[in-house]
């Protein structure tokens, strides 16, 4: 590979020095962007686009970017939009795909959600590849999170087993920003911006009542990035609870009471996946194979005032859960720009015949990340890293919340 088209993904200087002295190329990602040669013939190429998983700001922007780049940059005439996730590729009674044209997508970025619809859960891989073969699709773009990417990888494996010439390119969609080897995913910036409105409302409610508590539950099933960034964006937050850090109800009440005694109020931000050990273990699983989590927001809403009353303190708690309002928003300007770049990079990769790859953002450059690498682990907030240490510094909360 041309060294100018590689981007290192390790920062261990000692290891890099050892590899250099040994004449070994360091691990690197291939930079995304237009390729010198293309693999597919645009005049006869048929493409497909599918969106899966939960909603996220920017989905329509990515669809629009892919369609416009395919048609205007490469002259591809046929682009199918599969309806309601992978079910549109697998189910016999699935709705027929939408023919995506430049005119049809010209204004879809102005609204939230996805014009293609979405769904969760795996589908029979052989049936999905059968659909691709039947429609003559040679290039499929899968927009979704780790479950979607795992599904895309399964499609690639079946394509290879059949020795078909079909490429699959992923665009990472996770509002929680928790896909590994990807700095930032689209929709995250919009989510933090909207979350800030919720924390401000919580501050107004809390500060206008005697012993007021503003409790805000934000997205973050396994990773607390949105909660952490929203806390840093609004310095009135006095306590940030994320899945990566264990805490007890006593610990939360202790800190909340200290803030009320000092300031007269407290704003608490909690990620949806935090404190699951405090709740009854869930026995149900969702369509994506994830264990359904307990509602930490309602648990804290009900138990904090009760515990405070037991200690002789009467509080006024206001609870805000803006999750679905945030997920349904259109992308802000920063995310819209990012989505355009991701869509273009996905098209360039696909037209060059790249497959089983996802477009990543690494050190402010777009890269090609092998899908198995991207889903090998879930990205989490490092509790000893700069982000969380800054959260601790801003909120003043203790390291030990047990």
N, C-alpha and C positions, 0 to 999 in steps of 0.2 A: 504494500500500500504506500502511496506517496506520503512521506512524512508531513507534508503541508496539509494533508487531509485527515490528520489524526489529532485527537485531543486526550491528553492524559487524564485518567480518572483516579489516580492515587497521588497523595501528597506526601508520602513517606519518603523524605529525601535520602535517608540512609539506604533504603531498599532500592530506590532509583539509581543511586550512585553505584551500588553493588552490581546491579544489572548492566549499567553502562560499562563498567570496567570488564564485565564478563562478555561484552558484546551482544547482550540480549536486549531486544526491543522491549521497552516498558509497556505494560498494559495500556490500551488506549481505545477510545471510541472513534469511529469514523465520523467525520464531520458531514452533516446533512447539507443539501443544496443541489443545484443543477449538476448533472453528470455529463461527462464528455460524450458518452454514447448512450443511446436508449435501446432497450431490449424489445419493446413491443411496437408494432406498426399502428400508429394512431388512427389511420383510416378505417381499420377493421376491428379495432379494440373495443371491447365492451367492459364497462366497469360497474362495480356495485359499492354502495355505501350502506352501513348499518350502524345504528346507535343503540347501546345497551346500558342497563343499570339505571341508577337513580338520575334524576335531572340535575343539571349543572349549568350555570351561566356560561354562554359561549358555544353551546352545541350547534345552534343554527349558524353561527359565524364560521365554525369549522366546516360544516356541510357546504356552505356558500363558497368558501375559499377553495375547497377541493373541486367543486363543480366548475367554477370560473377558471381556475388554472388548467383543468383538463381540457376545457372547451376552447378557451382563448389562447392559451400558451401552446397546447399540443394539438388542437384540432380534433379531439376525441368527440365522436358524435353521439354515442350511446352510453348513458349513465343511469343505472337503476338504483332507486332508493328503496331498500327493503323495509317493510313496515313492522313496527313493534319488536325491535331487537332480533335476536336469532330465531325467534318463532317465525318470522317472515321468511326465513330460509328453510325451515324444517317442516312446519305443519302443513298438512294436506289442505286444510281449510283456511290457510293464511290469506290475508288480503293481497291482491296482486301488487307488485312493486310500482313505485311512482317513477315516471320518466322525468328526470331532473334536467332542466334546461337553464340557461343563464337567466332568462326572463323569469322563470318560475322561482328562482332563489334570490332574485334581485333585492327583495326587502325582508327576507326572513330573519336577518340579523337584528331587526328592530324589536323583535319580541323574544320572550324567554322560551324555555323548553326546546323541543325538537320537532320539526315538521314531519319527521319519519316515525315518531312515536318510539317507545322504549319498552323493555321488559327485562326481568331478571331470570336467572336460572339457565342451566345447560340444556342443550337440545341434542338429539342424535346426530353425531358428526357425519355419518354416512349419508343421512338425508340432506344435510346442508350442502355437502359436496355434490350430491346428485343434482340439487337445484342449480348450483354454479355451472355444472356441466350442461344441464338442459338449456339454460339461458345463454350459454357461451361466454360466461363471465371469465375473464382472464386476470382481472385485477380487483381485489376486494379491499376496501378500507373499513376497518373496524374501530369505532370510536367508543371507548369505554374504560373501565377500571381494571383491577387485577383479574377479576372473574372473566371479564370480556377478553382480556389478553390471553388468559389460559385457554379460553374457548377458541380464540384465533390460532393459537399454537396447535391445538388439537386438529383444527381444520388443515393447517399446514402439514401435519404428520400424515393425515389421510390423503392429501394431495400427493405427497411424496410416495406413499404406498401405491397409489394408482399411476404414478409417473406422469402426472398432468403438468402442463405449463401454466399454472395459476399462481400469481403472487398475492401475498396477504401482508398489508402494512397497517400497523396500529397507530392511533393517536390517543395518548393517555388522557383519560377523563376521570379525575378524582377530586371532588371539592375539598376533601380532607388533606390533599397534597401528600399522600402517603405511599406513592410508588417509588421503589428504590432506584437509585442511579439517575433520578430526575429531580433537579433542583426545585422546579415549580411547575405545577400543572395549571391549565387554563381554568378560569372560574374562581380560583383561589383569591385573587386580588379583589374581585367583585364581592366575594363572600365576606372578606375581612372588612371591606368598606361598609357593607350593609350591617354587619355585626356591630360595628361602631355605633350605628344609630340605635341599636337595641341597648347597648351599654349606657349610652347617653340618656335614654329614656329611663333606664333603671336608676341612674344617678339622680335624675330629677325627682322621681317618685320617692326614692329613699331619703334624699336630703330635705324633702318637704314634709316629712313626717317624723314625729318623735321616735327615736330608736328605730329608724327606718332601715330596712334591708331590701336591696334590689338584687334579685337572683335571676341570672340569664343563662339558659342552657344553649350551647352552640354545637354545631356538628363536630364530629371527631370520634369515630367508633373505636379506633385503636391508637390514634395519634392526636396529640393536642396542639397541632399547628395553628388552627383557626383561633382557638381560645387564647393561645399565647400571643399571637400577633394582634388580636383584638384588644387584649390587655395593654399591650405596648402602645396601641393607637389611642387609648383613652386612659389617661393616668389617674382617673377617679376610681378605677378598679382596685379594691383592697385585698382580693383573694382570688387566685386563679387555680382551678383544680383540673388536672389533666390525667389521662389514663396511665401515663408513665410514672406517676408519683402516687404512692399509697397514702391514704389519709383515713382518719376515723371521724365519726360524728362528733366526738368529744373535741378532737383537734380543730374541726371547723368552727364549732361553737365557741371554743376558747379564743380563737383569733377574731371571730366576728364580734364577740363581746368586747375585746380589747379595742377594736376599731370604733365601736359605738361609744365606748367610754371616752375615747380620744376625740373623735370627730362628730359624734352624734348620729352617724349612719355608717353603712358599709355596702359596697357593691361586690357581689360574688359572681364570677364567671366559672361555669363548669362545662367541660366537654361531655358529650353524651355517653362516652364509654368509660368515664372516670368512675371510681368507687364501686365497681361491680361486685367486689367482695362483700360489700355492705348489704347487698340485696339477695333475695332468694335466687338460687341458681336456676336459670331458665332451662326449660326442657324442650322448647320448640326451636325449629330451625327455619330460616327463610329460604326462598327459592334459590338463592345463590350458594346455599350450603353454610351460611354463617349462623351461629347460635344467636337467637334473639336475645337482646340485652334487656335488663331491667331499666326502668326509668329513674335515673338518678336525680333528675330534676324534681319530679313530684315527691320523691323520697325526702330530699332536702327541704322542699317547700312545707311538707307536713311535719317533719321532725325537728327542724331548727327552732321554730316558735315554741313547740312543746317542751323541748329541752331548756330553752331560755326561761319559760314560765316556771319550770321546776327549780330554776336558780333565782327566781324572784324578779326576773326582767321581762317586761311586756314589750313585744316588738311588733312593728307593722311591716309585714313582708309582702312584696309585690314580685310576682313570677312572670318572666317573659321567655317564650320559646318561639323564636322567629325562623326555625329551621326551614320549613316548607316555603315560607315567603322568600327566603334567601335563594333557595334552589331554583325557584321559578323566575328569577330576575333575568333580564337581558344583560349581556356583558357590558361592563364599563369600558371606557376608551382604551385603557391599558390592556385589558384582557382581549378586546376586539382586535387590537393590533397584533397581540400574541397569537390569537387564533388564526389570523390570516397567514402569519409566518409558518405556523405548524401545518396548516392545510397545504400550503405551497411545498413545504419540505416533504410532506407525505407523498404528494404527486410526483415530485422529482425522483424520490426513492423508488416508488412503484414503477414509473416509466423506465427506470434503469434496470428493472428486474430484481430489485432487492425484495426479499421476502422474510417472513418470520422476524420482523424488526418493528420497533416502535420509535416514534420521533421523541427524543428527549431534549430537555433544556439543561445543559451542564456548564456551569461557569459562564453563563450568559451567551453560550453558543448552542445552536441546535445540532444534535448528534443522532446517530443511528444506534439504538440500543437493542441487542438481541432480546426477543421477548422472554426467553427462559431466564435471562439475567435480570430483567426488570421485575419479574414476579418471584424471584428467588427468596425474597424476604420483604417484610413491610417496613417502610421508613418510619422512624419514630423520633420524637424530640429527645435529644441527648440531654439527660439531666445534669451533666457536668459541662455542657457546651455553652456557647455564648448566648444563644437565644433564651434558654431557660434561666441562666444566671442573671440575665438582664431582667427577666420577669420577676425574679426574686428581689432584685435590687429595687425595681419600680414599686412593687406592691408592699415590700417590707415584710412579707410573710416568712415564717421560719422554714428551714429545710425539713424539719421533722413535724409532720402534721398528724402523727399517730397519737 
